[in-house]
Amino acid sequence: MRLRDLCPLLALFAVPALAVQDPGNSPSAAASFRHGVVLRDGDADEAADAALARGSAGLPPGGRDLGLQPTSSTPYDHYFGSVRSVIASMEAHGTSMAKACHLMKVGHSFDYKTRDPYRPDPPRLTELEHSGDCKSKALWLFENLGDSSALFVIGKGQKNLRTSHAWVYWRCDGRWWILDCTDRIDPVAADSVSADRYIPYYSFGKLGTYRHATTKVNSSPTNAVAANSSNSAAPVGQKKTR
């Protein structure tokens, strides 16, 4: 079997859990759900170029500001049925900053709880249980915003961490906002955070699926990104959730 034929098989065994702490030197790999991400060299670029050529993949307003690049696949697709369901049922309308701030506070009040290390909970379960991990809280917020400009995002909360995080990008009054109700109680302007904070890898929205310019594509089968947000102390005014 040729090496290139092995890539899809390797990818299936290399998708990261999205809601568990990176185990570091933990002796129990089975309990920690540690995995690596395979970002397949060239595949995303070729798919994006082909889609753009067909005119079937566009960017949301202001998408270039986020470095969005349309792609037909991500390492998370097998686990994101709940994300696709939310996107499919989303109606095209906007929302207000007041509503976004209210939803942030509600989502922040939910307990932090992981029910599945790979799949975000359906928003109705997150609301019913008043709990969820970062990806489940972000998906709940994404659905309740009811805004077709919003994006469900997987990335890193901080550059120097080995773990990943989930949040929402939302565009209001010509500006992108980071809505992270796991760690914050209020929106923060995306253009106000430092380059080593909130680093996006993949975004999912009504108009398409995207990878970001910050997503490093390489052929290594062990480009490891575990799956949670920062373990550092929460900033002032934020709730420690882990």
Long-range contacts (C-beta under 8 A, 24 or more apart in sequence): 7-38, 7-40, 10-38, 10-221, 11-38, 11-40, 11-75, 12-78, 14-38, 14-75, 14-221, 14-222, 15-75, 15-76, 15-78, 15-79, 15-118, 16-75, 16-164, 16-224, 16-225, 16-226, 16-227, 17-117, 17-118, 17-226, 17-227, 18-76, 18-79, 18-117, 18-118, 18-119, 18-120, 18-133, 18-134, 18-135, 18-154, 18-164, 18-166, 18-227, 18-228, 19-114, 19-116, 19-117, 19-118, 19-133, 19-134, 19-135, 19-136, 19-227, 19-228, 20-114, 20-117, 20-226, 20-227, 20-228, 21-163, 21-226, 21-228, 21-231, 21-242, 22-161, 22-162, 22-163, 22-226, 22-227, 22-228, 23-226, 24-162, 33-117, 33-118, 33-227, 34-224, 34-226, 35-224, 35-226, 35-227, 36-221, 36-222, 36-223, 36-224, 36-225, 37-75, 37-223, 37-224, 37-225, 38-75, 38-220, 38-221, 38-223, 39-75, 39-215, 39-216, 39-217, 39-218, 39-223, 40-217, 40-219, 41-217, 41-218, 41-219, 42-217, 43-73, 43-217, 44-69, 44-71, 44-72, 44-73, 44-74, 44-211, 44-215, 44-217, 45-69, 45-217, 47-71, 47-72, 47-73, 48-72, 48-211, 57-208, 58-207, 58-208, 59-207, 59-208, 59-210, 60-148, 60-149, 60-151, 60-171, 60-205, 60-206, 60-207, 61-149, 61-171, 62-171, 62-174, 62-176, 63-210, 65-176, 65-190, 65-191, 66-151, 66-169, 66-176, 66-190, 66-200, 66-203, 66-212, 67-200, 67-212, 67-213, 67-214, 68-203, 68-210, 68-211, 68-212, 69-210, 69-211, 69-212, 69-213, 70-208, 70-209, 70-210, 71-202, 71-209, 71-210, 71-211, 72-209, 73-209, 74-202, 74-209, 74-211, 76-154, 76-202, 79-118, 79-119, 80-119, 80-120, 80-204, 81-119, 82-119, 82-120, 82-121, 82-122, 82-123, 82-139, 83-120, 83-139, 83-152, 83-204, 85-122, 86-123, 86-139, 86-142, 86-143, 86-152, 87-152, 87-204, 87-205, 87-206, 90-143, 90-146, 90-148, 90-206, 91-146, 91-148, 92-148, 92-206, 93-146, 93-147, 93-148, 94-147, 94-148, 94-149, 95-145, 95-146, 95-147, 97-172, 97-173, 97-187, 99-145, 100-145, 100-170, 100-172, 100-177, 100-179, 100-187, 101-186, 101-187, 103-141, 103-144, 103-145, 103-179, 103-181, 104-141, 104-179, 104-181, 104-184, 104-185, 104-186, 104-187, 105-181, 105-185, 106-181, 107-137, 107-140, 107-141, 107-181, 107-182, 108-181, 108-182, 108-184, 108-185, 108-239, 110-137, 110-140, 110-181, 112-182, 112-241, 112-242, 117-227, 120-166, 133-182, 133-228, 134-165, 134-166, 134-167, 134-182, 134-228, 134-229, 135-166, 137-166, 137-181, 137-182, 138-166, 138-167, 138-168, 138-179, 138-180, 138-181, 138-182, 139-166, 141-168, 141-179, 141-181, 142-168, 145-170, 145-179, 148-205, 148-206, 148-207, 149-205, 150-205, 150-206, 151-203, 151-204, 151-205, 151-210, 152-203, 152-204, 152-205, 153-200, 153-202, 153-203, 153-204, 154-200, 154-201, 154-202, 154-203, 155-198, 155-199, 155-200, 155-201, 155-202, 155-212, 155-214, 156-198, 156-199, 156-201, 156-225, 157-183, 157-197, 157-198, 157-229, 157-230, 158-196, 158-197, 158-199, 158-230, 158-232, 159-195, 159-196, 159-197, 159-199, 160-196, 161-229, 161-230, 161-231, 162-224, 162-225, 162-226, 163-225, 163-226, 163-227, 163-228, 163-229, 163-230, 163-231, 164-201, 164-225, 164-226, 164-227, 164-228, 164-229, 165-228, 165-229, 165-230, 166-229, 167-198, 169-200, 169-203, 182-229, 182-241, 183-229, 183-230, 183-234, 183-235, 183-238, 183-239, 183-241, 184-235, 184-238, 185-237, 185-238, 185-239, 186-237, 201-225
